[in-house]
């Protein structure tokens, strides 16, 4: 059953608007105590790959601050 991965997060595409929306979503989730950075696998398509890279490198806060 799989390769031992326990948690994954996936982000879809949607252009610039979706990049900003998803960053805001991630920030709100963090404020609510959700640890999005503690996953075994991050997957993203288009805009989701940008946000996924921020989540994987633990730079969501910095990216949000620069873009907000």
PyMOL Python script that loads the backbone (N, CA, C, O; Angstrom):
from pymol import cmd

cmd.read_pdbstr("""\
ATOM      1  N   UNK A   1       0.830  -1.180   0.000  1.00  0.00           N
ATOM      2  CA  UNK A   1       0.000   0.000   0.000  1.00  0.00           C
ATOM      3  C   UNK A   1       0.872   1.240   0.000  1.00  0.00           C
ATOM      4  O   UNK A   1       1.170   1.766   1.073  1.00  0.00           O
ATOM      5  N   UNK A   2       1.288   1.723  -1.136  1.00  0.00           N
ATOM      6  CA  UNK A   2       2.046   2.958  -1.234  1.00  0.00           C
ATOM      7  C   UNK A   2       3.510   2.783  -0.895  1.00  0.00           C
ATOM      8  O   UNK A   2       4.008   1.666  -0.756  1.00  0.00           O
ATOM      9  N   UNK A   3       4.187   3.910  -0.764  1.00  0.00           N
ATOM     10  CA  UNK A   3       5.631   3.902  -0.517  1.00  0.00           C
ATOM     11  C   UNK A   3       5.983   4.413   0.867  1.00  0.00           C
ATOM     12  O   UNK A   3       7.107   4.864   1.089  1.00  0.00           O
ATOM     13  N   UNK A   4       5.054   4.352   1.790  1.00  0.00           N
ATOM     14  CA  UNK A   4       5.331   4.812   3.139  1.00  0.00           C
ATOM     15  C   UNK A   4       4.993   6.269   3.388  1.00  0.00           C
ATOM     16  O   UNK A   4       5.234   6.786   4.479  1.00  0.00           O
ATOM     17  N   UNK A   5       4.439   6.935   2.390  1.00  0.00           N
ATOM     18  CA  UNK A   5       4.023   8.329   2.565  1.00  0.00           C
ATOM     19  C   UNK A   5       2.741   8.352   3.391  1.00  0.00           C
ATOM     20  O   UNK A   5       1.813   7.589   3.124  1.00  0.00           O
ATOM     21  N   UNK A   6       2.691   9.221   4.383  1.00  0.00           N
ATOM     22  CA  UNK A   6       1.519   9.272   5.249  1.00  0.00           C
ATOM     23  C   UNK A   6       0.645  10.486   4.987  1.00  0.00           C
ATOM     24  O   UNK A   6      -0.581  10.403   5.069  1.00  0.00           O
ATOM     25  N   UNK A   7       1.272  11.616   4.673  1.00  0.00           N
ATOM     26  CA  UNK A   7       0.504  12.842   4.462  1.00  0.00           C
ATOM     27  C   UNK A   7       0.959  13.524   3.182  1.00  0.00           C
ATOM     28  O   UNK A   7       2.152  13.589   2.884  1.00  0.00           O
ATOM     29  N   UNK A   8      -0.007  14.027   2.436  1.00  0.00           N
ATOM     30  CA  UNK A   8       0.297  14.755   1.207  1.00  0.00           C
ATOM     31  C   UNK A   8      -0.634  15.953   1.108  1.00  0.00           C
ATOM     32  O   UNK A   8      -1.711  15.965   1.704  1.00  0.00           O
ATOM     33  N   UNK A   9      -0.214  16.948   0.359  1.00  0.00           N
ATOM     34  CA  UNK A   9      -1.055  18.104   0.092  1.00  0.00           C
ATOM     35  C   UNK A   9      -0.928  18.414  -1.390  1.00  0.00           C
ATOM     36  O   UNK A   9       0.164  18.347  -1.952  1.00  0.00           O
ATOM     37  N   UNK A  10      -2.048  18.753  -2.022  1.00  0.00           N
ATOM     38  CA  UNK A  10      -2.055  19.047  -3.454  1.00  0.00           C
ATOM     39  C   UNK A  10      -2.680  20.416  -3.688  1.00  0.00           C
ATOM     40  O   UNK A  10      -3.685  20.770  -3.071  1.00  0.00           O
ATOM     41  N   UNK A  11      -2.075  21.173  -4.583  1.00  0.00           N
ATOM     42  CA  UNK A  11      -2.572  22.494  -4.952  1.00  0.00           C
ATOM     43  C   UNK A  11      -2.839  22.511  -6.451  1.00  0.00           C
ATOM     44  O   UNK A  11      -2.004  22.063  -7.237  1.00  0.00           O
ATOM     45  N   UNK A  12      -3.990  23.020  -6.847  1.00  0.00           N
ATOM     46  CA  UNK A  12      -4.354  23.086  -8.256  1.00  0.00           C
ATOM     47  C   UNK A  12      -3.865  24.356  -8.920  1.00  0.00           C
ATOM     48  O   UNK A  12      -3.244  25.211  -8.288  1.00  0.00           O
ATOM     49  N   UNK A  13      -4.154  24.464 -10.196  1.00  0.00           N
ATOM     50  CA  UNK A  13      -3.764  25.636 -10.971  1.00  0.00           C
ATOM     51  C   UNK A  13      -4.847  26.698 -10.954  1.00  0.00           C
ATOM     52  O   UNK A  13      -5.942  26.479 -10.436  1.00  0.00           O
ATOM     53  N   UNK A  14      -4.532  27.848 -11.525  1.00  0.00           N
ATOM     54  CA  UNK A  14      -5.528  28.913 -11.578  1.00  0.00           C
ATOM     55  C   UNK A  14      -4.948  30.292 -11.777  1.00  0.00           C
ATOM     56  O   UNK A  14      -5.640  31.286 -11.556  1.00  0.00           O
ATOM     57  N   UNK A  15      -3.706  30.380 -12.187  1.00  0.00           N
ATOM     58  CA  UNK A  15      -3.114  31.678 -12.492  1.00  0.00           C
ATOM     59  C   UNK A  15      -2.742  32.487 -11.263  1.00  0.00           C
ATOM     60  O   UNK A  15      -2.702  31.980 -10.142  1.00  0.00           O
ATOM     61  N   UNK A  16      -2.470  33.774 -11.512  1.00  0.00           N
ATOM     62  CA  UNK A  16      -2.029  34.671 -10.433  1.00  0.00           C
ATOM     63  C   UNK A  16      -3.047  34.751  -9.310  1.00  0.00           C
ATOM     64  O   UNK A  16      -2.690  34.701  -8.134  1.00  0.00           O
ATOM     65  N   UNK A  17      -4.322  34.877  -9.678  1.00  0.00           N
ATOM     66  CA  UNK A  17      -5.364  35.008  -8.668  1.00  0.00           C
ATOM     67  C   UNK A  17      -5.340  33.818  -7.723  1.00  0.00           C
ATOM     68  O   UNK A  17      -5.433  33.984  -6.507  1.00  0.00           O
ATOM     69  N   UNK A  18      -5.217  32.620  -8.280  1.00  0.00           N
ATOM     70  CA  UNK A  18      -5.225  31.427  -7.434  1.00  0.00           C
ATOM     71  C   UNK A  18      -3.968  31.344  -6.579  1.00  0.00           C
ATOM     72  O   UNK A  18      -4.017  30.843  -5.456  1.00  0.00           O
ATOM     73  N   UNK A  19      -2.847  31.828  -7.094  1.00  0.00           N
ATOM     74  CA  UNK A  19      -1.621  31.856  -6.289  1.00  0.00           C
ATOM     75  C   UNK A  19      -1.854  32.682  -5.033  1.00  0.00           C
ATOM     76  O   UNK A  19      -1.553  32.235  -3.926  1.00  0.00           O
ATOM     77  N   UNK A  20      -2.388  33.881  -5.203  1.00  0.00           N
ATOM     78  CA  UNK A  20      -2.643  34.753  -4.052  1.00  0.00           C
ATOM     79  C   UNK A  20      -3.688  34.156  -3.121  1.00  0.00           C
ATOM     80  O   UNK A  20      -3.524  34.179  -1.901  1.00  0.00           O
ATOM     81  N   UNK A  21      -4.764  33.620  -3.697  1.00  0.00           N
ATOM     82  CA  UNK A  21      -5.828  33.034  -2.885  1.00  0.00           C
ATOM     83  C   UNK A  21      -5.292  31.876  -2.055  1.00  0.00           C
ATOM     84  O   UNK A  21      -5.604  31.767  -0.870  1.00  0.00           O
ATOM     85  N   UNK A  22      -4.487  31.009  -2.666  1.00  0.00           N
ATOM     86  CA  UNK A  22      -3.964  29.842  -1.968  1.00  0.00           C
ATOM     87  C   UNK A  22      -2.976  30.241  -0.885  1.00  0.00           C
ATOM     88  O   UNK A  22      -2.952  29.633   0.185  1.00  0.00           O
ATOM     89  N   UNK A  23      -2.160  31.256  -1.149  1.00  0.00           N
ATOM     90  CA  UNK A  23      -1.257  31.750  -0.099  1.00  0.00           C
ATOM     91  C   UNK A  23      -2.058  32.272   1.090  1.00  0.00           C
ATOM     92  O   UNK A  23      -1.713  32.002   2.241  1.00  0.00           O
ATOM     93  N   UNK A  24      -3.127  33.021   0.812  1.00  0.00           N
ATOM     94  CA  UNK A  24      -3.974  33.527   1.899  1.00  0.00           C
ATOM     95  C   UNK A  24      -4.622  32.369   2.658  1.00  0.00           C
ATOM     96  O   UNK A  24      -4.727  32.411   3.884  1.00  0.00           O
ATOM     97  N   UNK A  25      -5.053  31.344   1.939  1.00  0.00           N
ATOM     98  CA  UNK A  25      -5.637  30.151   2.565  1.00  0.00           C
ATOM     99  C   UNK A  25      -4.613  29.474   3.474  1.00  0.00           C
ATOM    100  O   UNK A  25      -4.926  29.100   4.605  1.00  0.00           O
ATOM    101  N   UNK A  26      -3.394  29.319   2.973  1.00  0.00           N
ATOM    102  CA  UNK A  26      -2.332  28.687   3.769  1.00  0.00           C
ATOM    103  C   UNK A  26      -2.033  29.497   5.027  1.00  0.00           C
ATOM    104  O   UNK A  26      -1.838  28.930   6.102  1.00  0.00           O
ATOM    105  N   UNK A  27      -1.999  30.811   4.895  1.00  0.00           N
ATOM    106  CA  UNK A  27      -1.740  31.659   6.066  1.00  0.00           C
ATOM    107  C   UNK A  27      -2.852  31.500   7.101  1.00  0.00           C
ATOM    108  O   UNK A  27      -2.579  31.393   8.297  1.00  0.00           O
ATOM    109  N   UNK A  28      -4.100  31.485   6.645  1.00  0.00           N
ATOM    110  CA  UNK A  28      -5.219  31.322   7.580  1.00  0.00           C
ATOM    111  C   UNK A  28      -5.174  29.950   8.239  1.00  0.00           C
ATOM    112  O   UNK A  28      -5.444  29.826   9.433  1.00  0.00           O
ATOM    113  N   UNK A  29      -4.836  28.925   7.475  1.00  0.00           N
ATOM    114  CA  UNK A  29      -4.724  27.578   8.044  1.00  0.00           C
ATOM    115  C   UNK A  29      -3.639  27.550   9.120  1.00  0.00           C
ATOM    116  O   UNK A  29      -3.825  26.946  10.176  1.00  0.00           O
ATOM    117  N   UNK A  30      -2.505  28.204   8.851  1.00  0.00           N
ATOM    118  CA  UNK A  30      -1.431  28.262   9.850  1.00  0.00           C
ATOM    119  C   UNK A  30      -1.898  28.972  11.114  1.00  0.00           C
ATOM    120  O   UNK A  30      -1.573  28.552  12.224  1.00  0.00           O
ATOM    121  N   UNK A  31      -2.663  30.053  10.943  1.00  0.00           N
ATOM    122  CA  UNK A  31      -3.181  30.789  12.108  1.00  0.00           C
ATOM    123  C   UNK A  31      -4.134  29.932  12.937  1.00  0.00           C
ATOM    124  O   UNK A  31      -4.270  30.130  14.144  1.00  0.00           O
ATOM    125  N   UNK A  32      -4.791  28.984  12.280  1.00  0.00           N
ATOM    126  CA  UNK A  32      -5.718  28.085  12.967  1.00  0.00           C
ATOM    127  C   UNK A  32      -5.020  26.846  13.524  1.00  0.00           C
ATOM    128  O   UNK A  32      -5.673  25.972  14.095  1.00  0.00           O
ATOM    129  N   UNK A  33      -3.692  26.764  13.361  1.00  0.00           N
ATOM    130  CA  UNK A  33      -2.932  25.663  13.936  1.00  0.00           C
ATOM    131  C   UNK A  33      -2.673  24.484  13.014  1.00  0.00           C
ATOM    132  O   UNK A  33      -2.174  23.451  13.461  1.00  0.00           O
ATOM    133  N   UNK A  34      -3.002  24.618  11.734  1.00  0.00           N
ATOM    134  CA  UNK A  34      -2.757  23.541  10.773  1.00  0.00           C
ATOM    135  C   UNK A  34      -1.310  23.634  10.299  1.00  0.00           C
ATOM    136  O   UNK A  34      -0.872  24.685   9.830  1.00  0.00           O
ATOM    137  N   UNK A  35      -0.574  22.537  10.423  1.00  0.00           N
ATOM    138  CA  UNK A  35       0.833  22.505  10.017  1.00  0.00           C
ATOM    139  C   UNK A  35       0.936  21.959   8.597  1.00  0.00           C
ATOM    140  O   UNK A  35       1.092  20.754   8.401  1.00  0.00           O
ATOM    141  N   UNK A  36       0.848  22.842   7.613  1.00  0.00           N
ATOM    142  CA  UNK A  36       0.917  22.431   6.215  1.00  0.00           C
ATOM    143  C   UNK A  36       2.321  22.023   5.796  1.00  0.00           C
ATOM    144  O   UNK A  36       2.491  21.335   4.789  1.00  0.00           O
ATOM    145  N   UNK A  37       3.317  22.434   6.549  1.00  0.00           N
ATOM    146  CA  UNK A  37       4.701  22.148   6.177  1.00  0.00           C
ATOM    147  C   UNK A  37       5.153  20.763   6.629  1.00  0.00           C
ATOM    148  O   UNK A  37       6.224  20.307   6.230  1.00  0.00           O
ATOM    149  N   UNK A  38       4.362  20.095   7.447  1.00  0.00           N
ATOM    150  CA  UNK A  38       4.728  18.782   7.964  1.00  0.00           C
ATOM    151  C   UNK A  38       4.044  17.681   7.150  1.00  0.00           C
ATOM    152  O   UNK A  38       3.289  16.869   7.686  1.00  0.00           O
ATOM    153  N   UNK A  39       4.325  17.673   5.845  1.00  0.00           N
ATOM    154  CA  UNK A  39       3.761  16.658   4.960  1.00  0.00           C
ATOM    155  C   UNK A  39       4.898  15.889   4.294  1.00  0.00           C
ATOM    156  O   UNK A  39       6.021  16.382   4.185  1.00  0.00           O
ATOM    157  N   UNK A  40       4.590  14.692   3.858  1.00  0.00           N
ATOM    158  CA  UNK A  40       5.584  13.852   3.194  1.00  0.00           C
ATOM    159  C   UNK A  40       5.700  14.146   1.706  1.00  0.00           C
ATOM    160  O   UNK A  40       6.738  13.884   1.099  1.00  0.00           O
ATOM    161  N   UNK A  41       4.637  14.691   1.114  1.00  0.00           N
ATOM    162  CA  UNK A  41       4.611  14.906  -0.325  1.00  0.00           C
ATOM    163  C   UNK A  41       3.788  16.146  -0.636  1.00  0.00           C
ATOM    164  O   UNK A  41       2.673  16.295  -0.134  1.00  0.00           O
ATOM    165  N   UNK A  42       4.327  17.029  -1.456  1.00  0.00           N
ATOM    166  CA  UNK A  42       3.617  18.223  -1.904  1.00  0.00           C
ATOM    167  C   UNK A  42       3.508  18.164  -3.419  1.00  0.00           C
ATOM    168  O   UNK A  42       4.504  17.963  -4.113  1.00  0.00           O
ATOM    169  N   UNK A  43       2.292  18.341  -3.928  1.00  0.00           N
ATOM    170  CA  UNK A  43       2.028  18.263  -5.358  1.00  0.00           C
ATOM    171  C   UNK A  43       1.344  19.549  -5.790  1.00  0.00           C
ATOM    172  O   UNK A  43       0.479  20.063  -5.080  1.00  0.00           O
ATOM    173  N   UNK A  44       1.723  20.073  -6.949  1.00  0.00           N
ATOM    174  CA  UNK A  44       1.079  21.272  -7.451  1.00  0.00           C
ATOM    175  C   UNK A  44       1.084  21.331  -8.964  1.00  0.00           C
ATOM    176  O   UNK A  44       2.000  20.830  -9.616  1.00  0.00           O
ATOM    177  N   UNK A  45       0.046  21.952  -9.520  1.00  0.00           N
ATOM    178  CA  UNK A  45      -0.065  22.176 -10.953  1.00  0.00           C
ATOM    179  C   UNK A  45      -0.105  23.670 -11.198  1.00  0.00           C
ATOM    180  O   UNK A  45      -0.906  24.376 -10.585  1.00  0.00           O
ATOM    181  N   UNK A  46       0.744  24.162 -12.081  1.00  0.00           N
ATOM    182  CA  UNK A  46       0.759  25.566 -12.469  1.00  0.00           C
ATOM    183  C   UNK A  46       0.906  26.455 -11.228  1.00  0.00           C
ATOM    184  O   UNK A  46       1.927  26.394 -10.544  1.00  0.00           O
ATOM    185  N   UNK A  47      -0.102  27.277 -10.936  1.00  0.00           N
ATOM    186  CA  UNK A  47      -0.019  28.147  -9.757  1.00  0.00           C
ATOM    187  C   UNK A  47       0.178  27.335  -8.485  1.00  0.00           C
ATOM    188  O   UNK A  47       0.851  27.780  -7.555  1.00  0.00           O
ATOM    189  N   UNK A  48      -0.401  26.164  -8.446  1.00  0.00           N
ATOM    190  CA  UNK A  48      -0.251  25.295  -7.282  1.00  0.00           C
ATOM    191  C   UNK A  48       1.175  24.837  -7.060  1.00  0.00           C
ATOM    192  O   UNK A  48       1.575  24.586  -5.923  1.00  0.00           O
ATOM    193  N   UNK A  49       1.949  24.725  -8.132  1.00  0.00           N
ATOM    194  CA  UNK A  49       3.351  24.335  -7.967  1.00  0.00           C
ATOM    195  C   UNK A  49       4.156  25.456  -7.324  1.00  0.00           C
ATOM    196  O   UNK A  49       5.109  25.198  -6.590  1.00  0.00           O
ATOM    197  N   UNK A  50       3.773  26.701  -7.598  1.00  0.00           N
ATOM    198  CA  UNK A  50       4.437  27.845  -6.964  1.00  0.00           C
ATOM    199  C   UNK A  50       4.159  27.828  -5.467  1.00  0.00           C
ATOM    200  O   UNK A  50       5.080  27.923  -4.657  1.00  0.00           O
ATOM    201  N   UNK A  51       2.890  27.706  -5.105  1.00  0.00           N
ATOM    202  CA  UNK A  51       2.524  27.668  -3.689  1.00  0.00           C
ATOM    203  C   UNK A  51       3.117  26.433  -3.024  1.00  0.00           C
ATOM    204  O   UNK A  51       3.591  26.508  -1.890  1.00  0.00           O
ATOM    205  N   UNK A  52       3.095  25.311  -3.708  1.00  0.00           N
ATOM    206  CA  UNK A  52       3.683  24.092  -3.162  1.00  0.00           C
ATOM    207  C   UNK A  52       5.155  24.257  -2.843  1.00  0.00           C
ATOM    208  O   UNK A  52       5.644  23.720  -1.849  1.00  0.00           O
ATOM    209  N   UNK A  53       5.868  25.002  -3.686  1.00  0.00           N
ATOM    210  CA  UNK A  53       7.292  25.230  -3.399  1.00  0.00           C
ATOM    211  C   UNK A  53       7.467  26.102  -2.164  1.00  0.00           C
ATOM    212  O   UNK A  53       8.397  25.890  -1.386  1.00  0.00           O
ATOM    213  N   UNK A  54       6.580  27.084  -1.972  1.00  0.00           N
ATOM    214  CA  UNK A  54       6.647  27.904  -0.757  1.00  0.00           C
ATOM    215  C   UNK A  54       6.371  27.056   0.481  1.00  0.00           C
ATOM    216  O   UNK A  54       7.059  27.185   1.494  1.00  0.00           O
ATOM    217  N   UNK A  55       5.367  26.194   0.397  1.00  0.00           N
ATOM    218  CA  UNK A  55       5.022  25.335   1.531  1.00  0.00           C
ATOM    219  C   UNK A  55       6.167  24.375   1.831  1.00  0.00           C
ATOM    220  O   UNK A  55       6.540  24.198   2.990  1.00  0.00           O
ATOM    221  N   UNK A  56       6.723  23.761   0.800  1.00  0.00           N
ATOM    222  CA  UNK A  56       7.810  22.787   0.991  1.00  0.00           C
ATOM    223  C   UNK A  56       9.058  23.407   1.587  1.00  0.00           C
ATOM    224  O   UNK A  56       9.780  22.762   2.347  1.00  0.00           O
ATOM    225  N   UNK A  57       9.313  24.662   1.240  1.00  0.00           N
ATOM    226  CA  UNK A  57      10.524  25.318   1.741  1.00  0.00           C
ATOM    227  C   UNK A  57      10.259  26.172   2.976  1.00  0.00           C
ATOM    228  O   UNK A  57      11.131  26.924   3.412  1.00  0.00           O
ATOM    229  N   UNK A  58       9.056  26.059   3.541  1.00  0.00           N
ATOM    230  CA  UNK A  58       8.676  26.786   4.764  1.00  0.00           C
ATOM    231  C   UNK A  58       8.818  28.293   4.598  1.00  0.00           C
ATOM    232  O   UNK A  58       9.257  28.982   5.518  1.00  0.00           O
ATOM    233  N   UNK A  59       8.443  28.810   3.414  1.00  0.00           N
ATOM    234  CA  UNK A  59       8.534  30.249   3.170  1.00  0.00           C
ATOM    235  C   UNK A  59       7.174  30.873   2.853  1.00  0.00           C
ATOM    236  O   UNK A  59       7.114  31.920   2.209  1.00  0.00           O
ATOM    237  N   UNK A  60       6.093  30.249   3.293  1.00  0.00           N
ATOM    238  CA  UNK A  60       4.756  30.784   3.043  1.00  0.00           C
ATOM    239  C   UNK A  60       4.616  32.173   3.649  1.00  0.00           C
ATOM    240  O   UNK A  60       4.081  33.074   3.004  1.00  0.00           O
ATOM    241  N   UNK A  61       5.084  32.362   4.870  1.00  0.00           N
ATOM    242  CA  UNK A  61       4.979  33.668   5.532  1.00  0.00           C
ATOM    243  C   UNK A  61       5.672  34.760   4.725  1.00  0.00           C
ATOM    244  O   UNK A  61       5.107  35.832   4.512  1.00  0.00           O
ATOM    245  N   UNK A  62       6.886  34.489   4.281  1.00  0.00           N
ATOM    246  CA  UNK A  62       7.654  35.482   3.526  1.00  0.00           C
ATOM    247  C   UNK A  62       6.993  35.776   2.180  1.00  0.00           C
ATOM    248  O   UNK A  62       6.912  36.934   1.770  1.00  0.00           O
ATOM    249  N   UNK A  63       6.525  34.745   1.497  1.00  0.00           N
ATOM    250  CA  UNK A  63       5.868  34.939   0.204  1.00  0.00           C
ATOM    251  C   UNK A  63       4.592  35.751   0.372  1.00  0.00           C
ATOM    252  O   UNK A  63       4.325  36.658  -0.416  1.00  0.00           O
ATOM    253  N   UNK A  64       3.812  35.436   1.380  1.00  0.00           N
ATOM    254  CA  UNK A  64       2.571  36.163   1.630  1.00  0.00           C
ATOM    255  C   UNK A  64       2.863  37.633   1.937  1.00  0.00           C
ATOM    256  O   UNK A  64       2.181  38.524   1.430  1.00  0.00           O
ATOM    257  N   UNK A  65       3.862  37.878   2.757  1.00  0.00           N
ATOM    258  CA  UNK A  65       4.212  39.256   3.121  1.00  0.00           C
ATOM    259  C   UNK A  65       4.646  40.063   1.900  1.00  0.00           C
ATOM    260  O   UNK A  65       4.323  41.246   1.791  1.00  0.00           O
ATOM    261  N   UNK A  66       5.369  39.436   0.991  1.00  0.00           N
ATOM    262  CA  UNK A  66       5.845  40.147  -0.198  1.00  0.00           C
ATOM    263  C   UNK A  66       4.728  40.400  -1.194  1.00  0.00           C
ATOM    264  O   UNK A  66       4.755  41.403  -1.907  1.00  0.00           O
ATOM    265  N   UNK A  67       3.752  39.516  -1.257  1.00  0.00           N
ATOM    266  CA  UNK A  67       2.701  39.623  -2.268  1.00  0.00           C
ATOM    267  C   UNK A  67       1.436  40.301  -1.765  1.00  0.00           C
ATOM    268  O   UNK A  67       0.622  40.762  -2.566  1.00  0.00           O
ATOM    269  N   UNK A  68       1.261  40.367  -0.465  1.00  0.00           N
ATOM    270  CA  UNK A  68       0.020  40.941   0.083  1.00  0.00           C
ATOM    271  C   UNK A  68       0.036  42.450   0.054  1.00  0.00           C
ATOM    272  O   UNK A  68      -0.929  43.086   0.479  1.00  0.00           O
TER     273      UNK A  68
END
""", "prot")
cmd.dss("prot")
cmd.show_as("cartoon", "prot")
cmd.util.cbc("prot")
cmd.orient("prot")
